[in-house]
Amino acid sequence: MSTLARKGLSEDWWSVILGLFLVVIVWLAYVLGRPLDFLQHAIPQPWPQNPLLSNLASHWGEYLLLWASLLVLTGIAVHSLGGDLGRYIAGFTLLFLLALIVLVVGSQQALKKYGLEYPFWALVIGLVLGNVLQLPGWLRAASGRTELFIKTSIVLLGANLPFSIVAKSGPKAFLEALLIVAAGFLVTFLVGSRLGVDPIYLSVIGAGASVCGVSAAIAVGNTVRAKSRQVGYVVSLVVLYGLVLIFVLPLLVHFLGLSQTVGGAWIGGSELADASGAAAAAILGEEAVKAFSLVKLSRDVLISVVCLLLGGIAVTRWSAEEQGGSAFSRLWARFPKFVLAFLVASLLSTWWQGRYGQEFAADFTGNLNAARTWLFTLTFLGIGLGTRFQEMREVGGPAIRIFTVTVLANVLIGGLLAVWLFS
C-alpha cells in the first residue's frame, strides 16, 4: 500500500480532489482562452440525425485524449489507494471501450426519445456480461472502482446545478418541487417501514422516485452508503416508470382539459428523469416545456439539501460505528466528504456563471457534463458487471411496491400542486 493510503487519504477524499480539480481546471482553461472542449467533443452525437461513423472518426483524437486524461487522474488515485496500476490500466481501457459502446447505443434518437439512455444500457450490458462471462481479475481492478467514479461525478454534478437556478425558476416552481420531494420521501418511509425495509435502501428509493431520478439515486445512494445493486435496481425502476409516464401524463392533461402551463408543471413535479420528462412535456407544447423545466430544475437543485440531510442521519443513526473521540469527530469521520465538494462546486459555478456570462456557462457546463457522463457510464457498467441476477431479485420485491406507491402519490400530489400554483 502506498504512503498516501497509509496516511488515510481515502477514496472519499480522492473523489473530492479529482472532482474539484476538474472543475477548477475547466474554469481556468476557459479564462486563459484555451477551453478544454475536447471533453464535450468526445461524446457521441445523436444519430441518425448526425452521421455516426464520420462523427466518431473525426473526433478519434478527442476520445483518445479523454481516455488518457481519465486514466491518469483515476490511476493516480487507485495507485495511492494501493491498487495494482498495471492491472488497472488494462481493465480501465476495456471498460472505457465498453462505455463508448454504451454511449453510442444511448445516443440513438429513437431510444433517447423514450428515456432509454446510457444509464439503462450500461446496466443492461454490464449485467449480461457479468452474469454470462467469468470476469478476469484485471478487469475487476477497474470495474470495482465504482465508488471513485461515481463520487467524482457527483462533485461534477454540483457544477451543473448553480443556486441561481432557484432564483430563475421562481418561488412557485421551487415550492412545488419542495413539497413534492418532502411528500415523496414521507410516503416512501411510511410504506417502507411497514414492509420492514432498511432505511438506507428507502433513501435511495425515495430519491429516485421524488427528487430527480438517476442522478438523485446515485448521489443519495453513495451518501448513505447503500449497496451498489440497490442503486442499480432503483435506476432500472426510474427508467421503466419514466417511460410509462411519458405517455400517461400527457393523456391525463388532455383528459382533464388542463392548460399547457399547468400540464408542464405537473410533469415537472411528477416525472422521474429529465429526458423522459422533456419528452412528455414536448407532447403538450412549448409552454409546457417551459413550465416543466422550471419545476424539474428546482427538484434537481434539491439534491444537495437531500444529500446533506440524509448523510447526517445515516452516519449518526443508521450506520454509526463505535469509535473513540468526540461526537463531532465520529460524525466527520463517517460523513461523505464528496457531498461538501458537491456544494463547493455548485457555489463556484454560481459565482463564475454570474461573472462570465452565458458563453462561459455553456462551455463550462458542457465540458464538465461530458466528463460526468463518462464517469456515470463507467459506474453503471461496473455495477452491472459486479451484480448477479440473484442479488437483483433479493432487493427487487419490496422496492417495486414502495416505488410504485411513491410514484402514484407524486403524480396525484404533483397534479394538485400544479393546478393550485400554475392555473
C-alpha positions as CSV (number, residue, x, y, z in Angstrom):
1,M,0.0,0.0,0.0
2,S,1.2,3.5,-0.9
3,T,2.3,6.2,1.6
4,L,-0.8,8.3,0.9
5,A,-3.1,5.3,1.6
6,R,-1.3,4.5,4.8
7,K,-1.8,8.2,5.9
8,G,-5.5,7.7,5.4
9,L,-6.3,9.6,2.2
10,S,-9.5,7.7,1.4
11,E,-11.5,7.1,-1.7
12,D,-13.9,9.8,-0.5
13,W,-11.1,12.4,-0.3
14,W,-9.8,11.3,-3.7
15,S,-13.2,12.0,-5.3
16,V,-13.1,15.5,-3.7
17,I,-9.6,16.1,-5.1
18,L,-10.4,14.8,-8.6
19,G,-13.8,16.4,-8.9
20,L,-12.7,19.9,-7.7
21,F,-9.6,19.6,-9.8
22,L,-11.7,19.1,-12.9
23,V,-14.0,22.0,-12.0
24,V,-11.1,24.4,-11.5
25,I,-9.1,23.3,-14.5
26,V,-12.1,23.6,-16.8
27,W,-12.7,27.1,-15.5
28,L,-9.0,28.1,-15.7
29,A,-8.7,26.8,-19.2
30,Y,-11.6,29.0,-20.3
31,V,-10.3,32.1,-18.6
32,L,-6.9,31.6,-20.3
33,G,-8.6,31.3,-23.7
34,R,-7.9,27.6,-24.1
35,P,-11.1,25.8,-23.2
36,L,-11.0,22.1,-22.8
37,D,-13.6,21.4,-25.5
38,F,-12.2,18.0,-26.3
39,L,-14.3,16.8,-23.4
40,Q,-17.6,17.6,-25.0
41,H,-16.4,16.6,-28.4
42,A,-15.7,13.1,-27.0
43,I,-19.4,12.3,-26.7
44,P,-21.3,10.6,-29.5
45,Q,-23.8,12.9,-31.2
46,P,-27.5,12.0,-31.6
47,W,-27.9,9.7,-34.6
48,P,-29.1,9.2,-37.3
49,Q,-29.6,13.0,-37.4
50,N,-25.8,13.2,-37.2
51,P,-23.7,10.6,-39.2
52,L,-22.4,8.3,-36.5
53,L,-19.3,6.8,-38.1
54,S,-18.0,10.0,-39.6
55,N,-18.6,11.8,-36.3
56,L,-16.6,9.2,-34.4
57,A,-13.8,9.2,-37.0
58,S,-13.5,13.0,-36.9
59,H,-13.1,13.1,-33.2
60,W,-11.0,10.0,-32.5
61,G,-8.2,12.2,-31.2
62,E,-10.5,13.7,-28.6
63,Y,-11.7,10.3,-27.4
64,L,-8.1,9.2,-27.1
65,L,-7.2,12.3,-25.1
66,L,-10.2,11.8,-22.8
67,W,-9.2,8.1,-22.2
68,A,-5.7,9.2,-21.3
69,S,-6.9,12.1,-19.0
70,L,-9.4,9.9,-17.1
71,L,-6.8,7.1,-16.8
72,V,-4.1,9.4,-15.4
73,L,-6.4,11.1,-12.9
74,T,-8.1,8.0,-11.6
75,G,-4.9,5.9,-11.9
76,I,-3.1,8.3,-9.5
77,A,-6.0,7.8,-7.0
78,V,-6.0,4.0,-7.5
79,H,-2.2,3.7,-7.1
80,S,-2.3,5.8,-3.9
81,L,-5.1,3.5,-2.6
82,G,-2.9,0.5,-3.0
83,G,-4.2,-0.8,-6.3
84,D,-2.2,-2.6,-8.9
85,L,-1.6,0.1,-11.6
86,G,-0.8,-2.3,-14.4
87,R,-4.0,-4.3,-14.0
88,Y,-6.0,-1.1,-13.5
89,I,-4.7,0.3,-16.8
90,A,-5.7,-2.8,-18.7
91,G,-9.1,-3.0,-17.0
92,F,-9.9,0.7,-17.4
93,T,-9.1,0.5,-21.1
94,L,-11.6,-2.3,-21.8
95,L,-14.1,-0.6,-19.5
96,F,-13.7,2.7,-21.5
97,L,-14.3,0.8,-24.8
98,L,-17.5,-0.8,-23.3
99,A,-18.6,2.7,-22.1
100,L,-18.1,4.0,-25.7
101,I,-20.4,1.3,-27.0
102,V,-23.0,2.2,-24.3
103,L,-22.9,5.9,-25.2
104,V,-23.2,5.1,-28.9
105,V,-26.3,3.0,-28.3
106,G,-27.7,5.5,-25.8
107,S,-27.4,8.4,-28.3
108,Q,-29.7,6.7,-30.9
109,Q,-32.5,9.3,-31.2
110,A,-35.5,6.9,-31.2
111,L,-34.2,5.4,-27.9
112,K,-33.4,8.7,-26.4
113,K,-36.9,9.9,-27.1
114,Y,-38.3,7.4,-24.7
115,G,-35.7,7.9,-22.0
116,L,-33.7,4.7,-22.9
117,E,-30.3,6.5,-22.5
118,Y,-26.9,5.4,-21.3
119,P,-27.6,4.6,-17.6
120,F,-30.1,1.9,-18.7
121,W,-27.9,0.4,-21.4
122,A,-24.8,0.5,-19.2
123,L,-26.7,-1.6,-16.5
124,V,-28.1,-4.0,-19.1
125,I,-24.8,-4.6,-20.9
126,G,-22.9,-4.9,-17.6
127,L,-25.4,-7.3,-16.1
128,V,-25.4,-9.5,-19.2
129,L,-21.6,-9.6,-19.4
130,G,-21.2,-10.0,-15.7
131,N,-23.6,-13.0,-15.5
132,V,-22.5,-14.8,-18.7
133,L,-18.7,-14.4,-18.5
134,Q,-16.1,-15.1,-15.9
135,L,-14.5,-11.6,-15.4
136,P,-10.7,-11.6,-15.4
137,G,-9.0,-10.0,-12.3
138,W,-7.5,-7.2,-14.3
139,L,-11.0,-6.1,-15.5
140,R,-12.3,-6.3,-11.9
141,A,-9.4,-4.0,-10.9
142,A,-11.2,-1.2,-12.8
143,S,-14.9,-2.2,-12.7
144,G,-14.6,-2.5,-8.9
145,R,-13.8,1.2,-8.6
146,T,-17.4,2.4,-9.0
147,E,-17.2,4.3,-5.7
148,L,-14.4,6.5,-7.0
149,F,-16.1,7.1,-10.4
150,I,-19.5,8.0,-9.0
151,K,-18.4,10.2,-6.2
152,T,-16.2,12.2,-8.5
153,S,-19.1,12.5,-11.0
154,I,-21.4,13.7,-8.2
155,V,-18.9,16.6,-7.5
156,L,-19.1,17.5,-11.2
157,L,-22.9,17.4,-11.0
158,G,-22.8,20.2,-8.4
159,A,-21.2,22.4,-11.0
160,N,-24.2,21.9,-13.3
161,L,-26.6,23.0,-10.6
162,P,-25.8,26.6,-9.6
163,F,-28.0,28.1,-6.9
164,S,-29.1,30.8,-9.4
165,I,-31.4,28.2,-10.9
166,V,-33.7,28.6,-7.8
167,A,-33.9,32.4,-8.5
168,K,-34.7,31.8,-12.2
169,S,-37.3,29.2,-11.6
170,G,-39.3,31.4,-9.3
171,P,-41.0,30.8,-5.9
172,K,-44.0,28.8,-7.3
173,A,-41.8,26.3,-9.1
174,F,-39.5,25.8,-6.1
175,L,-42.4,25.5,-3.7
176,E,-43.9,22.7,-5.8
177,A,-40.6,21.0,-6.1
178,L,-40.0,21.2,-2.3
179,L,-43.5,19.8,-1.4
180,I,-43.1,17.0,-4.0
181,V,-39.8,15.9,-2.6
182,A,-41.0,16.1,1.0
183,A,-44.2,14.2,0.3
184,G,-42.3,11.6,-1.8
185,F,-39.9,10.8,1.0
186,L,-42.7,10.7,3.6
187,V,-44.7,8.2,1.5
188,T,-41.6,6.1,0.8
189,F,-40.6,5.8,4.5
190,L,-44.2,5.2,5.7
191,V,-44.7,2.4,3.3
192,G,-41.2,1.0,3.5
193,S,-41.2,0.9,7.3
194,R,-44.4,-1.2,7.3
195,L,-42.6,-3.6,4.9
196,G,-39.5,-3.7,7.1
197,V,-37.2,-2.3,4.5
198,D,-33.8,-0.9,5.6
199,P,-33.9,2.9,5.8
200,I,-30.7,3.2,3.8
201,Y,-32.4,1.4,0.9
202,L,-35.6,3.6,1.4
203,S,-33.4,6.7,1.0
204,V,-32.3,5.6,-2.5
205,I,-35.9,4.6,-3.5
206,G,-37.2,8.0,-2.3
207,A,-34.5,9.9,-4.1
208,G,-35.1,8.1,-7.4
209,A,-38.9,8.5,-7.2
210,S,-39.1,12.0,-5.8
211,V,-36.0,14.1,-6.5
212,C,-34.6,13.7,-9.9
213,G,-34.3,10.1,-10.9
214,V,-31.0,8.6,-11.8
215,S,-28.7,11.4,-10.5
216,A,-30.5,11.6,-7.2
217,A,-30.5,7.8,-6.7
218,I,-26.8,7.7,-7.4
219,A,-25.9,10.7,-5.2
220,V,-28.1,9.7,-2.2
221,G,-27.1,6.0,-2.5
222,N,-23.4,6.9,-2.2
223,T,-24.1,9.4,0.6
224,V,-25.8,6.9,2.8
225,R,-23.5,4.0,1.7
226,A,-26.2,1.9,0.1
227,K,-25.2,-1.3,-1.7
228,S,-24.4,-0.8,-5.4
229,R,-27.0,-3.4,-6.5
230,Q,-29.7,-1.4,-4.6
231,V,-28.8,1.7,-6.5
232,G,-28.7,-0.2,-9.8
233,Y,-32.2,-1.6,-9.2
234,V,-33.7,1.8,-8.4
235,V,-32.1,3.2,-11.6
236,S,-33.8,0.4,-13.5
237,L,-37.2,1.4,-12.0
238,V,-36.6,5.0,-12.7
239,V,-36.1,4.3,-16.4
240,L,-39.1,1.9,-16.6
241,Y,-41.6,4.2,-14.8
242,G,-40.2,7.3,-16.6
243,L,-41.0,5.6,-19.9
244,V,-44.6,4.8,-18.8
245,L,-45.2,8.4,-17.6
246,I,-44.1,9.8,-21.0
247,F,-47.5,8.6,-22.3
248,V,-49.7,8.6,-19.2
249,L,-49.1,12.2,-18.0
250,P,-49.9,14.0,-21.3
251,L,-53.1,11.8,-21.7
252,L,-54.2,12.8,-18.2
253,V,-53.5,16.5,-19.0
254,H,-55.7,16.3,-22.2
255,F,-58.4,14.3,-20.4
256,L,-58.7,16.8,-17.6
257,G,-58.6,19.8,-20.0
258,L,-55.6,21.5,-18.3
259,S,-53.6,24.2,-19.9
260,Q,-50.1,23.6,-21.2
261,T,-48.6,25.6,-18.3
262,V,-50.4,23.5,-15.7
263,G,-49.6,20.3,-17.6
264,G,-45.9,21.2,-17.9
265,A,-45.7,22.0,-14.1
266,W,-47.5,18.7,-13.4
267,I,-44.9,16.7,-15.5
268,G,-42.1,18.7,-13.9
269,G,-43.2,17.6,-10.4
270,S,-44.0,14.0,-11.3
271,E,-41.7,12.7,-14.0
272,L,-38.6,10.9,-12.8
273,A,-35.9,11.9,-15.2
274,D,-35.0,15.0,-17.3
275,A,-35.1,13.2,-20.6
276,S,-38.4,11.4,-20.2
277,G,-40.0,14.5,-18.6
278,A,-38.9,16.7,-21.5
279,A,-40.3,14.2,-24.0
280,A,-43.7,14.1,-22.1
281,A,-43.8,18.0,-21.9
282,A,-42.9,18.3,-25.6
283,I,-46.1,16.3,-26.5
284,L,-48.1,19.1,-25.0
285,G,-46.3,22.1,-26.5
286,E,-43.7,24.8,-26.0
287,E,-45.4,26.4,-23.0
288,A,-45.5,23.0,-21.2
289,V,-41.8,22.5,-21.8
290,K,-41.0,25.9,-20.2
291,A,-43.1,25.1,-17.1
292,F,-41.7,21.6,-16.9
293,S,-38.1,23.0,-17.0
294,L,-38.8,25.4,-14.1
295,V,-40.2,22.8,-11.7
296,K,-37.8,20.0,-12.7
297,L,-34.7,22.1,-12.3
298,S,-35.9,23.1,-8.9
299,R,-36.2,19.5,-7.9
300,D,-32.7,18.9,-9.3
301,V,-31.2,21.6,-7.1
302,L,-32.6,19.9,-4.0
303,I,-30.2,17.0,-4.4
304,S,-27.6,18.9,-2.3
305,V,-30.1,19.5,0.5
306,V,-31.3,15.9,0.5
307,C,-27.8,14.5,0.5
308,L,-26.7,16.7,3.4
309,L,-29.8,15.8,5.5
310,L,-29.7,12.0,4.7
311,G,-25.9,11.9,5.0
312,G,-26.1,13.4,8.5
313,I,-28.9,11.0,9.6
314,A,-27.1,8.0,8.1
315,V,-23.9,8.5,9.9
316,T,-25.5,9.3,13.3
317,R,-28.4,6.9,13.4
318,W,-28.4,4.3,10.6
319,S,-24.8,3.2,10.3
320,A,-22.9,4.8,13.1
321,E,-19.9,2.9,14.4
322,E,-18.4,2.9,17.8
323,Q,-15.3,5.0,17.7
324,G,-13.2,7.0,20.1
325,G,-13.2,10.7,20.3
326,S,-15.9,13.3,20.3
327,A,-19.3,13.0,18.7
328,F,-18.2,15.6,16.1
329,S,-15.1,13.7,15.2
330,R,-17.0,10.5,14.8
331,L,-19.6,12.3,12.6
332,W,-16.8,13.8,10.5
333,A,-15.0,10.5,10.1
334,R,-18.1,8.9,8.6
335,F,-19.6,11.9,6.8
336,P,-19.4,11.7,3.0
337,K,-16.9,14.4,2.0
338,F,-17.9,14.4,-1.6
339,V,-21.3,15.9,-0.7
340,L,-19.5,19.0,0.6
341,A,-17.4,19.1,-2.6
342,F,-20.7,19.0,-4.5
343,L,-21.8,22.2,-2.7
344,V,-18.5,23.9,-3.2
345,A,-18.7,23.1,-7.0
346,S,-22.2,24.5,-7.0
347,L,-21.2,27.7,-5.3
348,L,-18.2,28.1,-7.6
349,S,-20.4,27.6,-10.6
350,T,-22.9,30.1,-9.4
351,W,-20.2,32.7,-8.9
352,W,-18.4,32.1,-12.2
353,Q,-21.6,32.0,-14.3
354,G,-22.7,35.3,-12.8
355,R,-19.3,36.8,-13.5
356,Y,-18.5,35.5,-17.0
357,G,-22.0,35.2,-18.5
358,Q,-23.8,32.7,-20.8
359,E,-21.0,31.9,-23.1
360,F,-18.9,30.7,-20.2
361,A,-21.8,28.8,-18.7
362,A,-22.4,26.9,-21.8
363,D,-18.8,25.9,-22.3
364,F,-18.1,25.2,-18.6
365,T,-21.2,23.0,-18.0
366,G,-20.8,21.3,-21.4
367,N,-17.3,20.1,-20.7
368,L,-18.0,19.1,-17.1
369,N,-21.2,17.3,-18.2
370,A,-19.2,15.3,-20.7
371,A,-16.7,14.2,-18.1
372,R,-19.6,13.4,-15.7
373,T,-21.4,11.4,-18.4
374,W,-18.3,9.2,-18.9
375,L,-17.9,8.6,-15.2
376,F,-21.6,7.8,-14.8
377,T,-21.3,5.3,-17.6
378,L,-18.2,3.7,-16.2
379,T,-20.0,3.5,-12.8
380,F,-23.1,1.7,-14.2
381,L,-21.0,-0.7,-16.2
382,G,-19.1,-1.5,-13.0
383,I,-22.3,-2.0,-11.1
384,G,-23.7,-4.3,-13.8
385,L,-20.5,-6.3,-14.1
386,G,-20.4,-6.9,-10.4
387,T,-24.1,-7.8,-9.8
388,R,-25.6,-11.2,-10.1
389,F,-29.3,-11.7,-11.1
390,Q,-30.0,-13.4,-7.8
391,E,-28.9,-10.3,-6.0
392,M,-31.2,-8.2,-8.1
393,R,-34.2,-10.5,-7.1
394,E,-33.3,-10.2,-3.5
395,V,-33.5,-6.4,-3.5
396,G,-36.3,-6.1,-6.0
397,G,-39.6,-7.3,-4.5
398,P,-40.4,-4.7,-1.8
399,A,-38.7,-2.0,-3.8
400,I,-41.3,-2.3,-6.7
401,R,-44.2,-1.9,-4.3
402,I,-42.7,1.1,-2.5
403,F,-41.5,2.7,-5.7
404,T,-44.9,2.3,-7.3
405,V,-46.8,3.8,-4.4
406,T,-44.4,6.8,-4.2
407,V,-44.7,7.5,-7.9
408,L,-48.5,7.3,-7.8
409,A,-48.5,9.7,-4.8
410,N,-46.2,12.1,-6.6
411,V,-48.4,12.1,-9.7
412,L,-51.5,12.9,-7.5
413,I,-49.8,15.5,-5.4
414,G,-48.0,17.0,-8.3
415,G,-51.2,17.4,-10.2
416,L,-52.9,19.1,-7.3
417,L,-50.0,21.4,-6.7
418,A,-49.7,22.3,-10.4
419,V,-53.4,23.3,-10.6
420,W,-53.1,25.3,-7.3
421,L,-49.9,27.2,-8.2
422,F,-49.9,27.5,-12.0
423,S,-53.6,27.7,-13.1
